[in-house]
Amino acid sequence: MVVDESANMHHYHNNNSLELTECAMPIGRTVKTALLRAQSEARVIVGLSAAINTLSKSPEGSLFCLMAVPKDGDSATHMHEVLLEAFCYENDIYVIKVDDATKLSRILGQESIESCCLIQKTWAGEQNEEQLNKAENQLVDFCEAHWDAPQHPIVQLPAV
């Protein structure tokens, strides 16, 4: 299932009822907005090895793991990605599957093609509480709506 630019988005409300509402911004653009904001705040970890290294040290600091759909034939990378995805679910890190590693890399301004990245949490206040911006809140709603789905949607990133 691929979620395209015109997709509706599910929102959870405080009473845990699920209702369809028109998203203010298509989910692919929401991902891009969240990535660019996190990158400007130095909260993005780019690359499979860097993501694994960061998660092994402090998984509680990560909010999202974005993973591009794997290319056929690279079984070693695929195995690492499957294990990374399982680790993220085990540690309550939202996994967002995106349609293309090239688009993901271009959004992040990378010269090499990277198949995944992490968005770290923002902490603020006296209690060191987690803070989410508007795009991150929309992505949390999207992820929560699909958390228990047998097959997670693939988000179509906008062309860059």
Backbone as CSV, one residue per row, in Angstrom:
resi,resn,N_x,N_y,N_z,CA_x,CA_y,CA_z,C_x,C_y,C_z
1,MET,0.847,-1.158,0.000,0.000,0.000,0.000,0.898,1.228,0.000
2,VAL,0.755,2.100,-0.989,1.503,3.343,-1.087,0.559,4.495,-0.787
3,VAL,0.983,5.367,0.112,0.194,6.529,0.452,0.727,7.670,-0.400
4,ASP,-0.108,8.202,-1.284,0.383,9.229,-2.191,0.100,10.625,-1.663
5,GLU,0.478,11.606,-2.451,0.369,13.005,-2.060,-1.042,13.447,-1.726
6,SER,-2.068,12.790,-2.238,-3.432,13.233,-1.977,-4.117,12.416,-0.890
7,ALA,-3.340,11.658,-0.153,-3.914,10.743,0.840,-4.540,11.482,2.010
8,ASN,-5.619,10.923,2.516,-6.197,11.408,3.763,-5.348,10.887,4.902
9,MET,-5.552,11.475,6.064,-4.771,11.066,7.211,-5.707,10.774,8.367
10,HIS,-5.365,9.762,9.166,-6.138,9.426,10.355,-5.618,10.274,11.509
11,HIS,-6.520,10.711,12.364,-6.121,11.436,13.569,-6.735,10.742,14.768
12,TYR,-5.932,10.530,15.810,-6.451,10.026,17.067,-6.792,11.222,17.925
13,HIS,-7.893,11.131,18.601,-8.282,12.181,19.521,-8.164,11.644,20.933
14,ASN,-8.318,12.516,21.914,-8.143,12.124,23.308,-9.027,10.959,23.723
15,ASN,-10.185,10.810,23.094,-11.057,9.704,23.472,-10.723,8.436,22.696
16,ASN,-9.581,8.429,21.985,-9.083,7.289,21.219,-9.988,6.851,20.084
17,SER,-10.935,7.680,19.686,-11.732,7.329,18.516,-10.940,7.717,17.279
18,LEU,-11.063,6.921,16.274,-10.334,7.152,15.035,-11.287,7.766,14.029
19,GLU,-10.911,8.890,13.470,-11.764,9.486,12.459,-10.901,9.974,11.306
20,LEU,-11.462,9.936,10.118,-10.752,10.435,8.951,-10.953,11.935,8.856
21,THR,-9.870,12.645,8.702,-9.953,14.075,8.459,-8.991,14.408,7.342
22,GLU,-9.279,15.432,6.613,-8.401,15.851,5.528,-7.145,16.446,6.148
23,CYS,-6.034,15.950,5.762,-4.766,16.437,6.274,-4.484,17.819,5.700
24,ALA,-3.986,18.713,6.537,-3.666,20.054,6.069,-2.539,19.995,5.038
25,MET,-1.710,18.992,5.122,-0.581,18.851,4.229,-0.470,17.362,3.879
26,PRO,-0.328,17.004,2.603,-0.180,15.581,2.267,0.987,14.961,3.039
27,ILE,0.860,13.701,3.387,1.797,13.058,4.305,3.237,13.058,3.787
28,GLY,3.438,12.921,2.488,4.797,12.970,1.936,5.459,14.314,2.173
29,ARG,4.696,15.374,2.006,5.240,16.719,2.275,5.414,16.941,3.764
30,THR,4.575,16.332,4.575,4.726,16.430,6.024,6.040,15.781,6.456
31,VAL,6.358,14.617,5.868,7.635,13.955,6.155,8.785,14.882,5.781
32,LYS,8.717,15.470,4.600,9.781,16.369,4.140,9.926,17.558,5.085
33,THR,8.811,18.154,5.485,8.834,19.294,6.401,9.479,18.908,7.728
34,ALA,9.091,17.763,8.276,9.655,17.303,9.548,11.155,17.038,9.415
35,LEU,11.551,16.429,8.302,12.975,16.148,8.072,13.795,17.431,7.997
36,LEU,13.321,18.388,7.216,14.069,19.630,7.037,14.165,20.430,8.334
37,ARG,13.078,20.437,9.101,13.112,21.155,10.384,14.081,20.467,11.348
38,ALA,13.985,19.145,11.444,14.886,18.411,12.340,16.339,18.580,11.897
39,GLN,16.562,18.592,10.590,17.926,18.761,10.084,18.464,20.157,10.436
40,SER,17.611,21.176,10.332,18.054,22.528,10.683,18.361,22.648,12.175
41,GLU,17.786,21.734,12.975,18.017,21.721,14.426,19.047,20.660,14.822
42,ALA,19.743,20.095,13.824,20.785,19.067,14.045,20.241,17.860,14.809
43,ARG,19.034,17.393,14.412,18.412,16.246,15.064,18.233,15.067,14.112
44,VAL,18.964,15.032,13.001,18.837,13.945,12.038,20.126,13.135,12.016
45,ILE,19.965,11.833,12.108,21.085,10.888,11.986,20.885,10.184,10.649
46,VAL,21.835,10.323,9.735,21.678,9.814,8.376,22.531,8.570,8.154
47,GLY,21.907,7.546,7.571,22.622,6.334,7.187,22.330,5.166,8.118
48,LEU,22.354,3.980,7.538,22.044,2.761,8.276,23.016,2.526,9.427
49,SER,24.314,2.615,9.165,25.314,2.374,10.217,25.209,3.398,11.329
50,ALA,25.059,4.671,10.963,24.947,5.723,11.973,23.682,5.541,12.813
51,ALA,22.579,5.144,12.157,21.321,4.919,12.885,21.469,3.769,13.879
52,ILE,22.058,2.673,13.436,22.248,1.517,14.314,23.140,1.891,15.496
53,ASN,24.207,2.618,15.231,25.127,3.045,16.280,24.423,3.938,17.302
54,THR,23.653,4.903,16.823,22.924,5.814,17.714,21.899,5.058,18.553
55,LEU,21.148,4.173,17.912,20.112,3.423,18.636,20.711,2.476,19.666
56,SER,21.874,1.924,19.381,22.490,0.999,20.345,22.928,1.728,21.609
57,LYS,23.213,3.034,21.498,23.657,3.815,22.653,22.495,4.436,23.426
58,SER,21.497,4.965,22.706,20.387,5.627,23.394,19.117,5.606,22.537
59,PRO,18.404,4.486,22.546,17.182,4.399,21.742,16.091,5.363,22.190
60,GLU,16.100,5.756,23.464,15.050,6.635,23.978,15.110,8.043,23.378
61,GLY,16.185,8.393,22.706,16.320,9.716,22.114,15.744,9.845,20.716
62,SER,15.311,8.737,20.131,14.820,8.773,18.752,13.300,8.767,18.698
63,LEU,12.761,9.560,17.779,11.320,9.675,17.600,10.859,8.890,16.379
64,PHE,11.521,9.105,15.230,11.152,8.444,13.978,12.361,7.786,13.350
65,CYS,12.102,6.677,12.677,13.090,6.029,11.817,12.466,5.983,10.426
66,LEU,13.072,6.677,9.486,12.584,6.665,8.112,13.409,5.685,7.315
67,MET,12.727,4.774,6.635,13.412,3.726,5.879,12.859,3.673,4.464
68,ALA,13.770,3.719,3.501,13.363,3.580,2.104,13.087,2.111,1.810
69,VAL,12.180,1.861,0.879,11.877,0.500,0.443,13.170,-0.100,-0.103
70,PRO,13.564,-1.288,0.375,14.841,-1.872,-0.060,14.822,-2.298,-1.530
71,LYS,15.988,-2.192,-2.137,16.130,-2.660,-3.517,16.347,-4.163,-3.503
72,ASP,15.852,-4.830,-4.523,16.023,-6.277,-4.630,17.496,-6.630,-4.806
73,GLY,17.896,-7.736,-4.206,19.224,-8.264,-4.433,20.250,-7.953,-3.373
74,ASP,20.011,-6.991,-2.505,20.985,-6.656,-1.468,20.509,-7.248,-0.150
75,SER,20.742,-8.545,0.008,20.196,-9.255,1.166,20.844,-8.836,2.480
76,ALA,22.119,-8.462,2.470,22.796,-8.058,3.707,22.179,-6.767,4.244
77,THR,22.005,-5.776,3.371,21.387,-4.518,3.790,19.948,-4.761,4.223
78,HIS,19.242,-5.585,3.480,17.853,-5.896,3.826,17.766,-6.507,5.227
79,MET,18.681,-7.413,5.540,18.683,-8.051,6.861,18.924,-7.001,7.957
80,HIS,19.869,-6.098,7.738,20.111,-5.035,8.712,18.872,-4.158,8.892
81,GLU,18.203,-3.856,7.791,17.016,-3.012,7.862,15.873,-3.703,8.597
82,VAL,15.702,-4.994,8.384,14.655,-5.754,9.084,14.938,-5.752,10.587
83,LEU,16.185,-5.972,10.961,16.548,-5.958,12.376,16.389,-4.563,12.980
84,LEU,16.767,-3.538,12.218,16.599,-2.158,12.684,15.126,-1.840,12.906
85,GLU,14.294,-2.250,11.969,12.855,-2.014,12.096,12.297,-2.716,13.335
86,ALA,12.683,-3.951,13.553,12.221,-4.693,14.734,12.684,-4.008,16.023
87,PHE,13.917,-3.550,16.028,14.458,-2.855,17.199,13.653,-1.584,17.472
88,CYS,13.321,-0.850,16.404,12.538,0.377,16.565,11.175,0.078,17.177
89,TYR,10.496,-0.936,16.668,9.183,-1.279,17.224,9.303,-1.699,18.686
90,GLU,10.335,-2.439,18.998,10.554,-2.895,20.374,10.765,-1.713,21.320
91,ASN,11.332,-0.628,20.805,11.650,0.545,21.624,10.698,1.718,21.383
92,ASP,9.525,1.439,20.802,8.490,2.454,20.567,8.985,3.647,19.760
93,ILE,9.769,3.362,18.738,10.219,4.381,17.788,9.375,4.196,16.543
94,TYR,8.758,5.264,16.078,7.893,5.179,14.907,8.716,4.932,13.643
95,VAL,8.318,3.928,12.873,8.968,3.621,11.601,8.082,4.138,10.476
96,ILE,8.674,4.927,9.610,7.975,5.446,8.438,8.703,4.932,7.210
97,LYS,7.993,4.146,6.418,8.582,3.623,5.187,8.319,4.620,4.065
98,VAL,9.387,4.951,3.346,9.275,5.896,2.233,9.597,5.184,0.928
99,ASP,9.124,5.767,-0.158,9.164,5.102,-1.457,10.518,5.067,-2.141
100,ASP,11.449,5.967,-1.805,12.647,6.073,-2.614,13.831,6.628,-1.821
101,ALA,14.924,5.861,-1.785,16.131,6.296,-1.083,16.753,7.520,-1.744
102,THR,16.629,7.625,-3.055,17.196,8.778,-3.763,16.492,10.061,-3.342
103,LYS,15.163,10.043,-3.284,14.420,11.238,-2.851,14.744,11.566,-1.395
104,LEU,14.828,10.553,-0.546,15.168,10.770,0.858,16.536,11.440,0.963
105,SER,17.506,10.936,0.227,18.862,11.488,0.250,18.900,12.919,-0.271
106,ARG,18.138,13.192,-1.314,18.098,14.557,-1.866,17.474,15.539,-0.881
107,ILE,16.406,15.118,-0.214,15.780,15.993,0.792,16.795,16.349,1.868
108,LEU,17.617,15.373,2.240,18.614,15.586,3.292,19.893,16.236,2.765
109,GLY,19.975,16.466,1.460,21.155,17.089,0.879,22.374,16.183,0.847
110,GLN,22.153,14.885,0.829,23.256,13.921,0.819,23.747,13.674,-0.600
111,GLU,25.061,13.534,-0.758,25.613,13.208,-2.068,25.503,11.714,-2.344
112,SER,25.628,10.915,-1.302,25.474,9.462,-1.463,24.020,9.089,-1.188
113,ILE,23.601,7.937,-1.685,22.229,7.471,-1.485,22.159,6.742,-0.145
114,GLU,21.314,7.245,0.735,21.138,6.656,2.063,19.727,6.078,2.169
115,SER,19.623,4.884,2.740,18.336,4.189,2.801,17.548,4.477,4.069
116,CYS,18.185,5.122,5.061,17.430,5.409,6.281,18.019,6.588,7.036
117,CYS,17.204,7.103,7.935,17.658,8.153,8.844,16.777,8.135,10.091
118,LEU,17.275,8.734,11.129,16.532,8.888,12.381,16.242,10.364,12.605
119,ILE,15.092,10.651,13.165,14.805,11.988,13.667,14.812,11.875,15.186
120,GLN,15.700,12.638,15.793,15.830,12.630,17.244,14.736,13.486,17.873
121,LYS,14.436,13.215,19.122,13.437,13.978,19.866,13.986,15.346,20.255
122,THR,13.060,16.274,20.501,13.396,17.587,21.041,12.975,17.583,22.506
123,TRP,13.889,17.979,23.375,13.606,18.026,24.808,13.622,19.478,25.250
124,ALA,12.685,19.857,26.119,12.630,21.243,26.591,11.951,21.314,27.949
125,GLY,12.080,22.465,28.575,11.402,22.705,29.849,12.184,22.184,31.039
126,GLU,11.701,22.548,32.210,12.353,22.140,33.450,12.307,20.632,33.657
127,GLN,11.225,20.009,33.218,11.074,18.565,33.391,11.735,17.780,32.256
128,ASN,12.407,18.506,31.347,13.047,17.885,30.186,12.034,17.039,29.417
129,GLU,10.919,17.674,29.067,9.823,16.995,28.393,10.029,16.991,26.885
130,GLU,9.521,15.947,26.267,9.582,15.822,24.821,8.630,16.832,24.185
131,GLN,9.097,17.548,23.156,8.257,18.504,22.440,8.165,18.100,20.982
132,LEU,6.972,18.213,20.414,6.758,17.905,19.005,6.267,19.152,18.283
133,ASN,6.775,19.363,17.073,6.242,20.455,16.260,5.017,19.936,15.496
134,LYS,4.372,20.810,14.728,3.131,20.450,14.039,3.330,19.260,13.100
135,ALA,4.380,19.275,12.292,4.624,18.170,11.346,4.871,16.865,12.096
136,GLU,5.621,16.919,13.189,5.890,15.706,13.969,4.611,15.172,14.602
137,ASN,3.743,16.053,15.082,2.449,15.605,15.624,1.628,14.897,14.553
138,GLN,1.617,15.436,13.334,0.881,14.797,12.245,1.478,13.431,11.913
139,LEU,2.799,13.321,11.949,3.441,12.028,11.668,3.173,11.013,12.776
140,VAL,3.123,11.467,14.020,2.774,10.569,15.124,1.361,10.037,14.918
141,ASP,0.421,10.920,14.561,-0.957,10.490,14.291,-0.990,9.460,13.165
142,PHE,-0.261,9.724,12.098,-0.187,8.808,10.953,0.361,7.447,11.395
143,CYS,1.448,7.468,12.146,2.072,6.211,12.604,1.163,5.450,13.564
144,GLU,0.520,6.153,14.472,-0.396,5.505,15.417,-1.553,4.836,14.686
145,ALA,-2.028,5.477,13.627,-3.149,4.925,12.870,-2.770,3.614,12.177
146,HIS,-1.491,3.411,11.913,-1.035,2.221,11.192,-0.167,1.298,12.050
147,TRP,-0.042,1.570,13.349,0.876,0.839,14.230,0.642,-0.674,14.190
148,ASP,-0.609,-1.094,14.278,-0.914,-2.524,14.341,-1.260,-3.137,12.984
149,ALA,-1.128,-2.385,11.931,-1.462,-2.897,10.595,-0.472,-3.990,10.192
150,PRO,-0.962,-5.043,9.529,-0.055,-6.109,9.110,0.971,-5.627,8.081
151,GLN,0.588,-4.659,7.282,1.514,-4.090,6.300,1.435,-2.571,6.410
152,HIS,2.562,-1.950,6.677,2.583,-0.503,6.842,2.605,0.190,5.484
153,PRO,1.940,1.344,5.400,1.919,2.064,4.120,3.298,2.605,3.771
154,ILE,3.529,2.762,2.498,4.759,3.356,2.004,4.429,4.791,1.604
155,VAL,5.096,5.737,2.223,4.842,7.151,1.980,5.596,7.587,0.734
156,GLN,4.859,8.212,-0.169,5.468,8.723,-1.391,6.005,10.113,-1.109
157,LEU,7.344,10.238,-1.111,7.971,11.530,-0.884,7.805,12.418,-2.111
158,PRO,7.737,13.734,-1.887,7.645,14.627,-3.047,8.946,14.618,-3.846
159,ALA,8.855,14.877,-5.123,10.046,14.940,-5.971,10.881,16.138,-5.548
160,VAL,12.187,15.968,-5.598,13.102,17.040,-5.199,13.938,17.447,-6.391
